[in-house]
Amino acid sequence: MTQISSVRAAYSGFRLAMAQVNPTVGDIEGNAGLVRAARAKAAADGADLVAFPELVLVGYPPEDLVLRPSVLDATRRAIDALAAETADGGPALLVTAPLLDGGVYNAVFLLDGGKIQAIRTKHELPNYGVFDEKRVFTAGLLPTPIDFRGLKIGVPICEDVWFPAAADALARGGAEILIVPNGSPFELGKVTQRLALAEARARETGLPLVYLNQIGGQDELVFDGGTVVVDANGTTVAALPAWQETVATIDIRRTDAGLAPQPAETFPVSLLTGRETTPFANGSTDPTEADLAEIYAAMTLGLRDYVRKNRFPGVVLGMSGGIDSALSAAVAVDALGADKVHLVRLPSRFTSSASQDDAAECAALLGTGLETLSIKDGVSALEGTLAHLFAGRDADTTEENLQARVRGILLMALSNKFGWMVLTTGNKSEMSVGYATLYGDMCGGYSVLKDVYKTTVFALSAWRNRARPDGALGPAGLVIPEAIIVKPPTAELRPNQTDQDSLPPYNVLDAILLGLVEREEPAQAIADLGFPLATVRRVQHLLYLAEYKRRQAPPGVKISRRNLSRDRRFPITNAFRDP
């Protein structure tokens, strides 16, 4: 955990510790341990109050877990224990947790002096995209300020601050500062939205605002942290680093104009520099340098936490010599270390020697081992078993899918024997149009490329060769051979095959998908941008047709505003097509 502290000066106000921590959903005891560790750090820094992100004791999002009475009972016991510990005269705690009080509420508890001094509940419950809080929580009343050691603190919870009502009610009720616990997941462009939101609420209310966000991965969601502190004029005065667990203190001093957070050299506003990400530059699928850094950080943290929190000893993936498996392997090594990443070549009779050489070179650059398991005999055995039923019929995708499925069987066998999680390597372009084999290359437990378009896969691969991210466990310099980046993509399931035999060029496909998936535009509107209408309609048809495959795909890191999972929920049986 990053250690950030400052020298305490004489002031009239209080010292706030912001705990940008990484809880695990359902690990109530472990999460309470995070709270205790943060409080100990804050006490050493002379803090008066420690604030935590949304639902820190149960983890966010808890989904239907909070409907279990045993979970609510365990959470309340943890709160009572933490409250009792504040009798030692140390920092008070703003701890967030579910509350059972007739209904189940998303709540914040002020713990101080050995007691629960106050409880406030979340008023605005998000029910869009990845959020479905109305399913499990009851909406609370508009919040009122909390009395804390002679001060009045407003604590709107996450979504409460995305609308003006809660902040306005707190300001009218006499709040002197707003402290906002958040569980705001990462997506490209959201950091600028959050910052603009925090600044707007501060200006509207005339109150300083602390936007405290969690860090870490939870299934498909990744939380990037990026806590910010805004003064009453709407000026950002401090920012905690993104992608890091951090406990940091800031002085909130009383001035003639009210409470004022003091800028701190240890976490300056400059930490926001370079995070001005956009969904994609100029509305295209071409990411900026800042976009690429953010995407890679999200993929790395998402995989690391999925493996760590689910207690896998490592991952295994098939190395085809193609760009998707190479980038997935690079992310895995950066996230977990080379010793926890197991790469396997699975050549068929159609696999070129160049592809095998590329896979071997990539493994060597990444510092991993590389096993080779030929699928030729397995495929031949299956073809022989089916020969009398297939007699008189030409070979087609059936035989191609046999190859992919034999590979899946072998990777799953290694997973079963050694406990490694199979990392699948399909990207968003392929998953959108169904260019993937169920029970074959879709086999696995997690995907880092699931929400990344193919054109972005190429850009990320080139970026990783010239940049080693902070905290990466992999080597600096070249990690993906140039030959892998420049060669035409191919599944190598038949002679001389390329992806473009079945799909439009990826720059065309991705631009069309950006309109269909991200913007939900009709086919004609996309064609009006210069794409053949027949091609747009074909891509749209494939998108609808592949819904049943996506329902069976493993989870993967959410990167965009609309991933192909909880953000976009289409029926499998769907007869609609644009006129």
Protein Blocks (a to p, Z undefined) as FASTA:
>chain_A
ZZddddddddeddddddddddddehilmlmmmmmmmmmmmmmmnopabdcddehklnopa
ekjmlmpmklmmmmmmmmmmmmmmmmnopacddddddddehiacddddddeehiafbdcd
dfbdcdehjbcfklmmccddddddddeehiacdddehjlmmpmklmmmmmmnopabdcdd
ddddddehklmmmmmmmmmmmmmnopacdddddeddehjbccekjpacddfkopafbdcd
ehiacdddddddddfkbccddddfklcfklmgopaccfbghhiabdcfklmmmmmmmmmm
mmmmmmmmnopabdcdddehpaklmmmmmmmmmmnopklpccdddddfklcfklmmmmmm
mmmmnopacddddfklmmmmmmmmmmmmmgoiacdfklmmmmmmmmmmmmmmmmmmnopa
cddfbdfklmmnopacehilmgcjbdfklmgcfklmmmmmmmmmmoccehiabdehjfbd
fklmmpccdehlaghiafklmmccfklmmmmmmmmmmnopafklmmmnopafklmmmmmm
mmmmmmmmmmmpccdddfbfbdcklmmccdfbdcbdcZZ
